[in-house]
Amino acid sequence: MTLGKIFGQVLKKIRIDQGLSQEQLAFESGFHRTYISLLERGQKNPSLKTIFQLSKTLKINPSDMLRRIEIQATKLQKDDHKERRHDR
């Protein structure tokens, strides 16, 4: 799984946990709803500026968002490593 897809999963979870629709997040952050959808599906990669703007809108620290992405990516790497060892 790519980091873009992991970012999208994290963004979507935070948005849903806060009870926001894609449209609400888009309006409040100044982005188009289609762009939010593309981010959540991992079809677009956010710039650093975008991460900061979305974090501000979602009222979380950008470092918290990045930490969640890092945790998920690390977990997937470990799972992938276990799977490869098991296939030997």
A tleap script that builds the chain and sets N, CA, C and O, in Angstrom:
source leaprc.protein.ff14SB
mol = sequence {
  NMET THR LEU GLY LYS ILE PHE GLY GLN VAL
  LEU LYS LYS ILE ARG ILE ASP GLN GLY LEU
  SER GLN GLU GLN LEU ALA PHE GLU SER GLY
  PHE HIE ARG THR TYR ILE SER LEU LEU GLU
  ARG GLY GLN LYS ASN PRO SER LEU LYS THR
  ILE PHE GLN LEU SER LYS THR LEU LYS ILE
  ASN PRO SER ASP MET LEU ARG ARG ILE GLU
  ILE GLN ALA THR LYS LEU GLN LYS ASP ASP
  HIE LYS GLU ARG ARG HIE ASP CARG
}
set mol.1.N position { 0.853 -1.179 0.000 }
set mol.1.CA position { 0.000 0.000 0.000 }
set mol.1.C position { 0.899 1.242 0.000 }
set mol.1.O position { 1.921 1.278 0.685 }
set mol.2.N position { 0.510 2.241 -0.765 }
set mol.2.CA position { 1.322 3.453 -0.861 }
set mol.2.C position { 1.061 4.391 0.315 }
set mol.2.O position { 0.040 4.295 0.996 }
set mol.3.N position { 2.000 5.290 0.532 }
set mol.3.CA position { 1.802 6.296 1.586 }
set mol.3.C position { 0.604 7.180 1.275 }
set mol.3.O position { -0.094 7.631 2.184 }
set mol.4.N position { 0.364 7.427 -0.010 }
set mol.4.CA position { -0.804 8.215 -0.398 }
set mol.4.C position { -2.108 7.561 0.027 }
set mol.4.O position { -3.028 8.230 0.498 }
set mol.5.N position { -2.177 6.253 -0.143 }
set mol.5.CA position { -3.380 5.527 0.272 }
set mol.5.C position { -3.513 5.516 1.798 }
set mol.5.O position { -4.613 5.645 2.335 }
set mol.6.N position { -2.390 5.361 2.477 }
set mol.6.CA position { -2.419 5.388 3.944 }
set mol.6.C position { -2.865 6.774 4.419 }
set mol.6.O position { -3.688 6.886 5.327 }
set mol.7.N position { -2.318 7.832 3.801 }
set mol.7.CA position { -2.751 9.181 4.153 }
set mol.7.C position { -4.261 9.298 3.974 }
set mol.7.O position { -4.952 9.842 4.837 }
set mol.8.N position { -4.766 8.794 2.867 }
set mol.8.CA position { -6.198 8.874 2.594 }
set mol.8.C position { -7.034 8.172 3.644 }
set mol.8.O position { -8.071 8.688 4.059 }
set mol.9.N position { -6.592 6.997 4.080 }
set mol.9.CA position { -7.314 6.270 5.120 }
set mol.9.C position { -7.330 7.047 6.431 }
set mol.9.O position { -8.351 7.126 7.114 }
set mol.10.N position { -6.175 7.617 6.766 }
set mol.10.CA position { -6.070 8.388 8.008 }
set mol.10.C position { -6.957 9.630 7.928 }
set mol.10.O position { -7.691 9.934 8.868 }
set mol.11.N position { -6.888 10.338 6.818 }
set mol.11.CA position { -7.713 11.536 6.640 }
set mol.11.C position { -9.194 11.193 6.766 }
set mol.11.O position { -9.938 11.879 7.468 }
set mol.12.N position { -9.610 10.150 6.097 }
set mol.12.CA position { -11.022 9.751 6.126 }
set mol.12.C position { -11.467 9.385 7.540 }
set mol.12.O position { -12.553 9.773 7.971 }
set mol.13.N position { -10.627 8.637 8.264 }
set mol.13.CA position { -10.988 8.252 9.638 }
set mol.13.C position { -11.138 9.474 10.529 }
set mol.13.O position { -12.096 9.572 11.296 }
set mol.14.N position { -10.197 10.404 10.434 }
set mol.14.CA position { -10.275 11.616 11.252 }
set mol.14.C position { -11.542 12.401 10.902 }
set mol.14.O position { -12.261 12.864 11.788 }
set mol.15.N position { -11.806 12.543 9.600 }
set mol.15.CA position { -12.984 13.289 9.143 }
set mol.15.C position { -14.266 12.648 9.667 }
set mol.15.O position { -15.136 13.337 10.200 }
set mol.16.N position { -14.379 11.343 9.516 }
set mol.16.CA position { -15.588 10.639 9.965 }
set mol.16.C position { -15.720 10.699 11.482 }
set mol.16.O position { -16.815 10.909 12.004 }
set mol.17.N position { -14.601 10.513 12.196 }
set mol.17.CA position { -14.629 10.592 13.663 }
set mol.17.C position { -15.128 11.951 14.142 }
set mol.17.O position { -15.710 12.057 15.222 }
set mol.18.N position { -14.902 12.989 13.339 }
set mol.18.CA position { -15.357 14.332 13.708 }
set mol.18.C position { -16.752 14.638 13.162 }
set mol.18.O position { -17.270 15.739 13.349 }
set mol.19.N position { -17.349 13.670 12.494 }
set mol.19.CA position { -18.711 13.839 12.005 }
set mol.19.C position { -18.841 14.774 10.817 }
set mol.19.O position { -19.886 15.392 10.613 }
set mol.20.N position { -17.772 14.876 10.032 }
set mol.20.CA position { -17.795 15.764 8.871 }
set mol.20.C position { -17.980 14.973 7.585 }
set mol.20.O position { -17.457 13.869 7.438 }
set mol.21.N position { -18.724 15.549 6.668 }
set mol.21.CA position { -18.809 14.974 5.329 }
set mol.21.C position { -17.620 15.490 4.524 }
set mol.21.O position { -16.939 16.429 4.937 }
set mol.22.N position { -17.380 14.873 3.379 }
set mol.22.CA position { -16.325 15.386 2.497 }
set mol.22.C position { -16.632 16.830 2.107 }
set mol.22.O position { -15.739 17.675 2.043 }
set mol.23.N position { -17.888 17.089 1.853 }
set mol.23.CA position { -18.288 18.435 1.446 }
set mol.23.C position { -18.017 19.458 2.558 }
set mol.23.O position { -17.538 20.559 2.288 }
set mol.24.N position { -18.323 19.093 3.792 }
set mol.24.CA position { -18.067 20.010 4.908 }
set mol.24.C position { -16.575 20.268 5.072 }
set mol.24.O position { -16.152 21.410 5.252 }
set mol.25.N position { -15.774 19.196 5.008 }
set mol.25.CA position { -14.326 19.358 5.137 }
set mol.25.C position { -13.797 20.229 4.004 }
set mol.25.O position { -12.964 21.108 4.225 }
set mol.26.N position { -14.280 19.982 2.800 }
set mol.26.CA position { -13.842 20.772 1.652 }
set mol.26.C position { -14.174 22.246 1.852 }
set mol.26.O position { -13.316 23.108 1.657 }
set mol.27.N position { -15.394 22.536 2.232 }
set mol.27.CA position { -15.816 23.922 2.417 }
set mol.27.C position { -14.986 24.623 3.489 }
set mol.27.O position { -14.513 25.743 3.294 }
set mol.28.N position { -14.819 23.949 4.619 }
set mol.28.CA position { -14.110 24.561 5.744 }
set mol.28.C position { -12.613 24.709 5.488 }
set mol.28.O position { -11.976 25.609 6.034 }
set mol.29.N position { -12.053 23.833 4.664 }
set mol.29.CA position { -10.612 23.887 4.402 }
set mol.29.C position { -10.262 24.706 3.161 }
set mol.29.O position { -9.105 25.075 2.962 }
set mol.30.N position { -11.258 24.986 2.335 }
set mol.30.CA position { -11.006 25.756 1.123 }
set mol.30.C position { -10.635 24.907 -0.083 }
set mol.30.O position { -10.246 25.440 -1.122 }
set mol.31.N position { -10.753 23.589 0.046 }
set mol.31.CA position { -10.479 22.692 -1.063 }
set mol.31.C position { -11.790 22.251 -1.701 }
set mol.31.O position { -12.856 22.389 -1.100 }
set mol.32.N position { -11.710 21.728 -2.903 }
set mol.32.CA position { -12.895 21.206 -3.596 }
set mol.32.C position { -13.197 19.809 -3.061 }
set mol.32.O position { -12.284 19.067 -2.700 }
set mol.33.N position { -14.465 19.458 -3.012 }
set mol.33.CA position { -14.857 18.149 -2.507 }
set mol.33.C position { -14.228 17.018 -3.328 }
set mol.33.O position { -13.858 15.981 -2.777 }
set mol.34.N position { -14.113 17.215 -4.616 }
set mol.34.CA position { -13.498 16.198 -5.470 }
set mol.34.C position { -12.049 15.952 -5.066 }
set mol.34.O position { -11.580 14.814 -5.088 }
set mol.35.N position { -11.337 17.020 -4.697 }
set mol.35.CA position { -9.943 16.880 -4.271 }
set mol.35.C position { -9.864 16.088 -2.962 }
set mol.35.O position { -8.986 15.239 -2.804 }
set mol.36.N position { -10.772 16.361 -2.030 }
set mol.36.CA position { -10.817 15.616 -0.770 }
set mol.36.C position { -11.047 14.129 -1.077 }
set mol.36.O position { -10.397 13.263 -0.492 }
set mol.37.N position { -11.965 13.844 -1.989 }
set mol.37.CA position { -12.241 12.468 -2.378 }
set mol.37.C position { -11.002 11.801 -2.983 }
set mol.37.O position { -10.693 10.654 -2.660 }
set mol.38.N position { -10.302 12.514 -3.853 }
set mol.38.CA position { -9.084 11.968 -4.467 }
set mol.38.C position { -8.006 11.687 -3.416 }
set mol.38.O position { -7.303 10.680 -3.495 }
set mol.39.N position { -7.880 12.581 -2.435 }
set mol.39.CA position { -6.923 12.366 -1.345 }
set mol.39.C position { -7.294 11.115 -0.553 }
set mol.39.O position { -6.442 10.271 -0.275 }
set mol.40.N position { -8.566 11.003 -0.194 }
set mol.40.CA position { -9.008 9.875 0.628 }
set mol.40.C position { -8.852 8.548 -0.091 }
set mol.40.O position { -8.677 7.517 0.558 }
set mol.41.N position { -8.912 8.548 -1.411 }
set mol.41.CA position { -8.753 7.313 -2.175 }
set mol.41.C position { -7.296 7.066 -2.568 }
set mol.41.O position { -6.990 6.069 -3.223 }
set mol.42.N position { -6.403 7.965 -2.171 }
set mol.42.CA position { -4.990 7.795 -2.466 }
set mol.42.C position { -4.638 8.067 -3.911 }
set mol.42.O position { -3.583 7.643 -4.383 }
set mol.43.N position { -5.504 8.768 -4.616 }
set mol.43.CA position { -5.258 9.063 -6.022 }
set mol.43.C position { -4.510 10.381 -6.219 }
set mol.43.O position { -4.024 10.669 -7.313 }
set mol.44.N position { -4.420 11.167 -5.168 }
set mol.44.CA position { -3.617 12.394 -5.155 }
set mol.44.C position { -2.786 12.388 -3.892 }
set mol.44.O position { -3.232 11.909 -2.849 }
set mol.45.N position { -1.577 12.919 -3.982 }
set mol.45.CA position { -0.715 13.058 -2.817 }
set mol.45.C position { -0.742 14.507 -2.356 }
set mol.45.O position { -0.593 15.418 -3.171 }
set mol.46.N position { -0.929 14.732 -1.064 }
set mol.46.CA position { -1.020 16.097 -0.570 }
set mol.46.C position { 0.351 16.756 -0.458 }
set mol.46.O position { 1.358 16.095 -0.206 }
set mol.47.N position { 0.366 18.058 -0.650 }
set mol.47.CA position { 1.584 18.817 -0.384 }
set mol.47.C position { 1.670 19.049 1.126 }
set mol.47.O position { 0.715 18.801 1.863 }
set mol.48.N position { 2.798 19.517 1.557 }
set mol.48.CA position { 2.963 19.856 2.966 }
set mol.48.C position { 1.970 20.949 3.361 }
set mol.48.O position { 1.393 20.914 4.448 }
set mol.49.N position { 1.780 21.908 2.475 }
set mol.49.CA position { 0.821 22.992 2.716 }
set mol.49.C position { -0.593 22.424 2.896 }
set mol.49.O position { -1.340 22.870 3.768 }
set mol.50.N position { -0.951 21.445 2.071 }
set mol.50.CA position { -2.269 20.821 2.167 }
set mol.50.C position { -2.429 20.087 3.493 }
set mol.50.O position { -3.473 20.191 4.137 }
set mol.51.N position { -1.409 19.352 3.901 }
set mol.51.CA position { -1.468 18.638 5.182 }
set mol.51.C position { -1.696 19.622 6.324 }
set mol.51.O position { -2.511 19.369 7.212 }
set mol.52.N position { -0.986 20.732 6.304 }
set mol.52.CA position { -1.141 21.725 7.360 }
set mol.52.C position { -2.534 22.351 7.334 }
set mol.52.O position { -3.128 22.568 8.390 }
set mol.53.N position { -3.062 22.643 6.147 }
set mol.53.CA position { -4.393 23.248 6.044 }
set mol.53.C position { -5.473 22.278 6.516 }
set mol.53.O position { -6.378 22.667 7.253 }
set mol.54.N position { -5.382 21.030 6.099 }
set mol.54.CA position { -6.363 20.039 6.539 }
set mol.54.C position { -6.279 19.816 8.044 }
set mol.54.O position { -7.304 19.695 8.715 }
set mol.55.N position { -5.069 19.761 8.571 }
set mol.55.CA position { -4.888 19.582 10.022 }
set mol.55.C position { -5.502 20.742 10.791 }
set mol.55.O position { -6.156 20.544 11.815 }
set mol.56.N position { -5.290 21.930 10.298 }
set mol.56.CA position { -5.868 23.124 10.952 }
set mol.56.C position { -7.391 23.030 10.953 }
set mol.56.O position { -8.035 23.280 11.973 }
set mol.57.N position { -7.955 22.673 9.819 }
set mol.57.CA position { -9.405 22.556 9.707 }
set mol.57.C position { -9.933 21.465 10.634 }
set mol.57.O position { -10.983 21.627 11.255 }
set mol.58.N position { -9.207 20.360 10.725 }
set mol.58.CA position { -9.624 19.235 11.567 }
set mol.58.C position { -9.230 19.411 13.033 }
set mol.58.O position { -9.516 18.559 13.874 }
set mol.59.N position { -8.572 20.527 13.319 }
set mol.59.CA position { -8.172 20.867 14.696 }
set mol.59.C position { -7.294 19.793 15.337 }
set mol.59.O position { -7.481 19.413 16.493 }
set mol.60.N position { -6.321 19.315 14.538 }
set mol.60.CA position { -5.308 18.408 15.067 }
set mol.60.C position { -3.947 18.933 14.624 }
set mol.60.O position { -3.850 19.680 13.650 }
set mol.61.N position { -2.914 18.548 15.330 }
set mol.61.CA position { -1.577 18.945 14.933 }
set mol.61.C position { -1.169 18.168 13.691 }
set mol.61.O position { -1.468 16.978 13.587 }
set mol.62.N position { -0.492 18.814 12.746 }
set mol.62.CA position { -0.001 18.081 11.579 }
set mol.62.C position { 0.866 16.890 11.999 }
set mol.62.O position { 0.839 15.839 11.360 }
set mol.63.N position { 1.632 17.064 13.074 }
set mol.63.CA position { 2.484 15.961 13.542 }
set mol.63.C position { 1.638 14.776 14.014 }
set mol.63.O position { 2.063 13.630 13.873 }
set mol.64.N position { 0.457 15.028 14.569 }
set mol.64.CA position { -0.432 13.930 14.976 }
set mol.64.C position { -0.920 13.159 13.755 }
set mol.64.O position { -0.989 11.930 13.772 }
set mol.65.N position { -1.260 13.895 12.693 }
set mol.65.CA position { -1.713 13.239 11.469 }
set mol.65.C position { -0.582 12.400 10.877 }
set mol.65.O position { -0.796 11.255 10.479 }
set mol.66.N position { 0.615 12.970 10.821 }
set mol.66.CA position { 1.762 12.250 10.273 }
set mol.66.C position { 2.136 11.048 11.137 }
set mol.66.O position { 2.568 10.019 10.618 }
set mol.67.N position { 1.972 11.176 12.448 }
set mol.67.CA position { 2.263 10.055 13.348 }
set mol.67.C position { 1.313 8.894 13.060 }
set mol.67.O position { 1.731 7.736 13.049 }
set mol.68.N position { 0.051 9.197 12.831 }
set mol.68.CA position { -0.914 8.144 12.508 }
set mol.68.C position { -0.544 7.444 11.200 }
set mol.68.O position { -0.668 6.225 11.075 }
set mol.69.N position { -0.090 8.230 10.236 }
set mol.69.CA position { 0.338 7.657 8.952 }
set mol.69.C position { 1.556 6.767 9.164 }
set mol.69.O position { 1.635 5.665 8.620 }
set mol.70.N position { 2.499 7.256 9.957 }
set mol.70.CA position { 3.714 6.485 10.238 }
set mol.70.C position { 3.380 5.171 10.938 }
set mol.70.O position { 3.933 4.129 10.589 }
set mol.71.N position { 2.491 5.209 11.910 }
set mol.71.CA position { 2.101 4.000 12.640 }
set mol.71.C position { 1.474 2.986 11.692 }
set mol.71.O position { 1.801 1.799 11.732 }
set mol.72.N position { 0.572 3.463 10.838 }
set mol.72.CA position { -0.084 2.570 9.892 }
set mol.72.C position { 0.910 1.979 8.891 }
set mol.72.O position { 0.859 0.788 8.585 }
set mol.73.N position { 1.810 2.820 8.385 }
set mol.73.CA position { 2.812 2.350 7.414 }
set mol.73.C position { 3.738 1.320 8.055 }
set mol.73.O position { 4.067 0.311 7.432 }
set mol.74.N position { 4.156 1.564 9.288 }
set mol.74.CA position { 5.032 0.640 10.002 }
set mol.74.C position { 4.329 -0.690 10.231 }
set mol.74.O position { 4.929 -1.754 10.070 }
set mol.75.N position { 3.064 -0.626 10.604 }
set mol.75.CA position { 2.282 -1.847 10.826 }
set mol.75.C position { 2.193 -2.648 9.532 }
set mol.75.O position { 2.363 -3.867 9.546 }
set mol.76.N position { 1.931 -1.981 8.427 }
set mol.76.CA position { 1.826 -2.683 7.148 }
set mol.76.C position { 3.157 -3.299 6.730 }
set mol.76.O position { 3.187 -4.391 6.162 }
set mol.77.N position { 4.259 -2.600 7.010 }
set mol.77.CA position { 5.585 -3.138 6.693 }
set mol.77.C position { 5.857 -4.399 7.495 }
set mol.77.O position { 6.375 -5.381 6.964 }
set mol.78.N position { 5.504 -4.368 8.777 }
set mol.78.CA position { 5.710 -5.544 9.625 }
set mol.78.C position { 4.868 -6.713 9.143 }
set mol.78.O position { 5.345 -7.846 9.081 }
set mol.79.N position { 3.597 -6.433 8.798 }
set mol.79.CA position { 2.712 -7.484 8.304 }
set mol.79.C position { 3.256 -8.075 7.006 }
set mol.79.O position { 3.221 -9.289 6.806 }
set mol.80.N position { 3.759 -7.207 6.123 }
set mol.80.CA position { 4.312 -7.654 4.853 }
set mol.80.C position { 5.559 -8.514 5.084 }
set mol.80.O position { 5.757 -9.530 4.418 }
set mol.81.N position { 6.392 -8.093 6.035 }
set mol.81.CA position { 7.606 -8.844 6.355 }
set mol.81.C position { 7.248 -10.228 6.898 }
set mol.81.O position { 7.859 -11.224 6.512 }
set mol.82.N position { 6.264 -10.291 7.786 }
set mol.82.CA position { 5.823 -11.577 8.336 }
set mol.82.C position { 5.301 -12.478 7.228 }
set mol.82.O position { 5.586 -13.675 7.201 }
set mol.83.N position { 4.533 -11.892 6.313 }
set mol.83.CA position { 3.955 -12.663 5.217 }
set mol.83.C position { 5.044 -13.241 4.318 }
set mol.83.O position { 4.950 -14.389 3.884 }
set mol.84.N position { 6.070 -12.454 4.043 }
set mol.84.CA position { 7.172 -12.937 3.201 }
set mol.84.C position { 7.928 -14.067 3.879 }
set mol.84.O position { 8.298 -15.045 3.231 }
set mol.85.N position { 8.162 -13.936 5.196 }
set mol.85.CA position { 8.866 -14.987 5.921 }
set mol.85.C position { 8.042 -16.255 5.929 }
set mol.85.O position { 8.576 -17.358 5.816 }
set mol.86.N position { 6.727 -16.092 6.064 }
set mol.86.CA position { 5.831 -17.254 6.106 }
set mol.86.C position { 5.792 -17.976 4.767 }
set mol.86.O position { 5.603 -19.192 4.733 }
set mol.87.N position { 5.966 -17.257 3.663 }
set mol.87.CA position { 5.910 -17.841 2.303 }
set mol.87.C position { 7.161 -18.623 1.959 }
set mol.87.O position { 7.166 -19.344 0.961 }
set mol.88.N position { 8.213 -18.512 2.735 }
set mol.88.CA position { 9.477 -19.197 2.407 }
set mol.88.C position { 9.386 -20.673 2.601 }
set mol.88.O position { 10.361 -21.388 2.368 }
savepdb mol mol.pdb
quit
